[in-house]
Amino acid sequence: MLKEFTIFDKSLESLQNSKLLINTINAYSYNVSQKDALFKKALLHSDILIPDGVGVVWAAKLLFGQQLKKIAGADLFYYEMNRLEKIQGKCYFFGSSEDTLLKIKEKAKIEFPNVNIATYSPPYKPAFTREENEYMIHEINEFAPDVLFVGMTAPKQEKWAYTHFKELNVGHVCSIGAVFDFYAGKVERAPKWMIKLELEWFYRLFKEPKRMWRRYILGNPIFIVAILREKIFRNKI
């Protein structure tokens, strides 16, 4: 049930600079969490769980009368990068392909010249070996970033960040997979007017129907039914 999750209801400016595990939740990730125990645990143990979807914002209002504001993964990314630019901080991009990471680094050097950036493209496989994890964690810790951006798509990225959080010598750990492709220019983000009208999900479905139809055409009704059931259950208590 959605009531199990503590969803962030403040502004990004209120985030502390201490070590934080930051994840996002939307209709898709909620649905996945109902079938994947480790993923659910990762979301439940987030220090900050950001409402990255109009469905979650709607559900929180319907169930709890809570007025949330959608914060996209891209919003979190730009907040962190602007913060690091001011303090001449360090960030580490962990995930995606070498080509994508190169494009990210080239663009970020222009837009955020004061940010020290490191990247690593992990092996493309369902799970890493112990030796691979040890090596990757060592590389990250050697750099000691203020922000670690993890981009391996959900639920893999959240589960990895949660499982290895205590081993990481970092500040904020942010799982924002899709943002890697957006920022690198590999995938076009919705126009601002569509984002404003809360239609970003429709734009992604339109642009990538083969990849996104299951998430939105099937997933959104499943999420709505789950929330309505929770509403009925709450009314009976």
N, C-alpha and C positions, 0 to 999 in steps of 0.2 A: 504493500500500500504506500501511497505517496507520503502519508503522515510519518513514515519511518525516516524520511530524509529531511535533514536540516538544510533548507535552501537559503542561500545568501540573499539578504534583503537590503543591503546597504550599497553605497557607491564604491567603486574600485579604489577611490582615494583613501578609503578607510582601512585598506589592507596594511597590515603590519609588515615591517621589513625582516621579521624573523623567518625561520625555516617553516614553510607552509606547503602542504599538498593541496593543489588547486585543481579541481575537476569541473566539468560542466554536466548538466543534465537536461535532456530534452525528451520528447515522446519516444524516440528511437532507443535511446540509452535506457530509459525506464523499462521499456518492453524487454530489452535484452537482459536487464538485471533480474527480471522475474524468472529467467531460465538459467542464468549463469551465476552461481553462488559466489565465486571469487570476485566477479565484476561488481556484484551488489555490495560485497564487503568493501571493495575499493571505494565505491561511491559513499557508503555509509561512514567510512573512516576519513573522508576528506576533511581537511581543516576548513576549506572553502568550497562550497558546491554551487556553482553559478547557474542561474536559469537561462540556458541557451536555447530557447524555443518558445514560441507563442503558446504551444500546447500546455507546457508546464505553467506558464503565467496564468492561463485561463483556468487550469485545474486548481491552482493554489487559491485563486479568488473564489471559485465555486465551492471548494471544500472547507476552506478556513477563513474566507473573507480577507485573505492576505493580498496586499497590493504590491506585486513584484514588478520589476522592470526587466525586460529581456536584455541580457548582456551576451552578445555573441562572442565566440572564441576570438574573432578578429578584434573586437573591442578590448579584450584582455591583452592581446598581443601588442596593440598599439599603446595601451596604457603602460605596459611593462617597458617597452622600448623607449618611450618618451621619458620615463622615470630613469632608466639607465643612461640615457643621453645626458641628463642633467648632472648625474653623479659620476659620469665616466666609468660606468659599471661594465660587467662582463655577462655575456649570455652564451648559452650552448644550445645548438640545434641538434637534437638527437632523433634520427629517423629519416625516412624518405630516401630518394636516390642521390647519387653523387651529383648528377646534373641539376636536380632541383636545389640541392644545398648550395651549389656554386652560384646559381641564379639568386638565391636568397642572400648570400654573402655579398655579391656584387651590388645588389639593390640597397641592402642595409648600409653598406659602406658610404653610399651617397646620401641616404636619408638620415642615417644616424652615425655620423663620422666619429663621434666620441665613444661609441660602444665597442668594446673588444669582443670579437666574435670567434667562436670555434664551432666546428661541426663534426658529425660522425654519421656515416651511413651504415647501419647494422646489416647483417646478412638477412636476405629476404627468405624467411622461413617461419613456420607456425610458432616454434619455441626455440630459444637459445640454449646452448649447452652451458654447464656451470663455468667452464673455462672462458667461453665467450662473454658471459655476464661479468665475470671477474675482470676481464680485460677492459670491457666497456666502462664499468664502474671506476676502474683505476684511471682511465683516460679522462673521464668527467671530473673526478676528484682532484686530479693533478691541475686541471684548469680552475677548479673551484669557482664556478659561475654564480653570480647573484641570482640569475634566472636560468633554469633548465627547461627548454621547450621540448616536449616529447611528441613526436609525430609519426605514429605507427598505425593510425586508425583505431577506433573503438571496436571492441573492448580491450584489445591487446595492449594499447598504450597505458590505459588506466591500471590494468592489472600489473604491468611491469613496474610502473612508478610506485604503486602501493607496496608491492612485494619487496622492492629494494630501497624504499624511502629511507630507512634507518641507516643504510650503508652509504648514502650519498652525502657528500660534503658540498652542499649547495644552499641557496636561499629559497626562492620559490620554485616549485616543480609544477609546470603547467602542461597538461595534456590537451593539445590543440591541433590534432592531425590535419584537418582540412585546411587550416590556415597556411600550412607549408605550401600547398599547391596554389592557394589564392595569391599569396605574397610573391611566389616565384613566377606567377603569370601562367601557370600550367592549366589552371581552371579559372574561368572568369566568374567573379562574384556578381551578385544581382545588382542592378542599378539602385542608386540611393532612394529613388521614389518607391521602388518595390520593397526595399527594406523598411522604409517608413510606413508603408501600408501592411507590413507584416506578411509579405508574400515571398520572402526569400526562399522558403521551402518549395513554392510552386516554380520558381525560376530554376532551382537546382533540378527539379523533376523534369522540366522542359528541356534543359540542356543535356541531362544525362539520364534519359528514361530507362535504359536497360539496367543501369546500376541503382537507380533510385526508386523505381516503381514499387519494389517490395517494401522499402522503408516507409514510403508515404501512402501509396494506394492501399496496401494491406495494413501497415503499421499504425497509421493514424486512427482508423476505426477501432483497432484492438485497444489502443490507448484510451480512446474516448469511452468505450464500453467499460474498461477497468476503472476509470475515474467515476463513471456514473454508478457502478456497483459499490464503490467505496462511499459515495455520497448517500446511497440508500442505506448502507450498513450503518453509517454515522447517524442517520436520522432515526434508526430503530433503537439506538442506545439511549 
